[in-house]
């Protein structure tokens, strides 16, 4: 039985947040055109492998980044870029008019991307941050104080919130808060867990979106909006995200926050 509904997130959206979103974040389709053209060009780049491009249909980068409000003149920070799936799209988009910064867990892109043509302008910070899994726990703690970035327009993190325990998530949310300017966007995507379900081997890489909203709001962020673009009806939220029945087709929450 599926014990999660988008209604749970809907009830978390207050009227004031919705009104604020309609005023502050309403943007015409035309204002995204230049950014979309750069996203499309980055997605066609030879630097992306076939293994990466085959995920485009599922991950929907154009729709995702439009929802979050990305523009090509922004100063953006990507937390935990992993192998660089999104880095290869984000960095070229803002290279000319904006700035791309990678923070936390950046070893892989430092080795594979930092010296590649077209990626010379990327900045890698907070390399001394530490991920440590306490004995007996499934999730990591995060030792990070200040990543040294200020006045960013947007902080993004994709499918990483689930990696951390409560203190690690709090540290990441604090780091996002410190990096963003007033009005800046915190953009978060992760695999959906059943609401209030206890931790298990099956859901260890999933996160309850209501819990995430509560935690991120407690940091001071305002909930702006959520999208159902990554809703997957056939993901029953029963299986580990790497299981063959759901791998590459998990239900994911996509939520947009703002620093007041």
N, C-alpha and C positions, 0 to 999 in steps of 0.2 A: 504493500500500500504506500502510495506517495504521500509523505507527511510534510510537504512543503508547498506553499502556494504563493504566487506573486502578490496575492492579497495581503500577505504578511508585510511585504515591503510597502505596499500601497498605504496601509494604515500608518506606517512610520513617516510618510510624507505629510508634513503639516501644511495647512493652507498658506501660512506666511512664507514657507519655503517655496511653494509653487508660484506664488505671486512674485516673489523676488526673482525666481528663475525666469519668469516670463518677461520681466523688465530688464534684468541685467544680462541675460544670456541669449535673448532672442537675436538671431543673426540671419540675415537674408541668405538664400541659397547662393547668390552671386558672390558673397564675401568668402565662401569656401572654395570657389572655383580655382583660384591660383594654387591653393594648398592641395586640392584634389589632384590637379595636374602633376604636381611634384610627387605626390604619393603614388600615382599611377606610374610615373617614370621610375621611381625607386623600386616598385614591385617588378618591373621588367628588367632590372639590372642583372647583368651576368654574374654578379657577386652572390646572388641568391641561388642556392642549390635546388635541384628538383625536389628533394625531400622537404625543403622549406616552401616552395611555391605550391605544392600540392595541398598545403594546409590553408591556403588563402580563402577557399570557399567556405571553410568551417569557421575560421577565425575572423573573417570579415573586417580587415583592417581599415578599409575606407569608411565603412559605416561606423565602426567603433570610434575612430579618431574624429569623425564629424560629430558624433554624439558628444564626445568629451569637449569639443570646441577648439581643437587644435588649429593653429594658424602658423604660416611659414615664418613669421617674424617673432615668434615666441622664444623665450628662454625656458627650456624644458629640462627636467631631470628624470631619468629612468632609474628606478631602484631594481637591483638584482636582474640585470639584463640577460643572464644565462649565456646561451650560445649566440645571442644577438639577433634572434628572429625579428623582433621589433626594432632593434637598433639599426638594422640595415634599411629600414623604412624611415624611421624617425630622423636619424642623423642627416641624411641627404635633404630631407624636406626643409630643415631649418638652417642648413649650412650657409646659405647666402645672406639671409636676413635676420636670423636668430642665433640661437646657441643650444647645443646639445651637451648635456653633462650626464655621465654614468656614475652611479654611486652604489656601494654595497655589493659584494659578490661580483666583482668586475674582472676577475682573472682571465676568463675565457675570451672575452672580447678584446682585452688588452693584448693577448697573444695573437688573435686571429684577425682583428680589424684595425687596430690603432695605426698600423703602418701601411694600410691599403689606400690606394688612390681614391680620393673622394671622402676619406674619413680622417684627414689630417687635422681637422678642426675640433674633433671630439675631445672633451675633457673627461678625465677619469679621476675621481676624488674618493676620499675616505677609504683608501686601500688598507688602512690599519683596522678597519672594523672586523669584529670577530663573531663568527657563528659557532656556538658551542652547544652540544646537546647534553643537558644534565643527565646524570646516571638514572636509568629507569624511565626516562621520558622519550616519547616518540618525536617531539618537536623541539626546535632549536631556540635557544636564547640568543639575543643579539646585543653585542656590546658596541655601542656607537654613541658618541656624544653629539658633536656638531659636525656636519659634513662639509662645512665651510662654504656653503652656497647660500646666497640671500637674494630676495626679490625675484624668485622664479615665477613664471606665469603658470606653470603646470608641473606637477609631479605625477608620474605614471608608474604603475607596477602591475604586471600581468601574471596571474597564477602563482603568486608568491606568498600571499597572506597566510596560506595554509601551512607554510614551512615552520612557523614560529609558535612558541607557547605564548601565554598571556603577556608576560613581561617583554618578550621579543616583539610582539605586535605593538605594544605600547611604545617601545623604543623606536620602531619604524614610523609610527604615526607622529611621534614627537619630532623625528628628523624631517618628515614631510612638512610639518607645521613651521619649523624653524627655517626651512628653505624657501617657503612660498611668501610672496608678497600678499598684502591684503587684497582680497578678491581673487587670489590664485586658486587654481583647481587641483584637487587631489583625485586622480582617476584610478579606480581599482577594479580589477577583474579577477574572479577566482571560481573554482569548481564548487558547485552547490552541495551542501550537506543538509540532511533533514533537520528541521528546527528542533533544537534542544536535545538532539540525539547524543548519547554519550560516545566518548572516543572509542574507536575500535580499529582493527587492522583494515577493515573495509572502507572506513571514511577518513583515514589519517591524512589524506591529501585533499580533503574537502573542508569547506568552512560554512557554517550557518550564517547566511547573509544578515539575519536580524541581529545576531551577536556582533558581526562586523560593524553594522550601522551604529549600534549602541556604543561600541568601543571608540569608533572614530568620532562620533559626536561628543563623547566624553572628553576627547582631546580639545574640543572647541570648534570643530568643523561643523558647517551647516550642510544638511542633506539637500542637494539640489534636484536630482532626478535619478531614475534608473531606466534601463532598457531591457526589453525582453528578446533582443536579437539573438542571444545565445541560449535561449530556452530550448530544451530538447525533451519533447514529450516521452520519447522512448527510453530516456535515462531514468530509471526508477530510483536512483540515488541509493542503490543497494550495494554497488560494487566499487572496488578500488579503481581509480581512474585509469590505471594501466591494464585493467582486465580487457580481454579481447571483445567483450560484448559492448563496451562503451568507449574504448580507446579512440581518441580523435573525434568523439561525438558526445562529450559530456555536457550536461547542463551547467551553465556558468552564469553567475550574477555579474552585472556590469553596472557599477554605481558611481555617480559623480558627486563629489563634495566640494565645498568652497570654504576658504579661510576668510572669515569676516574682515 
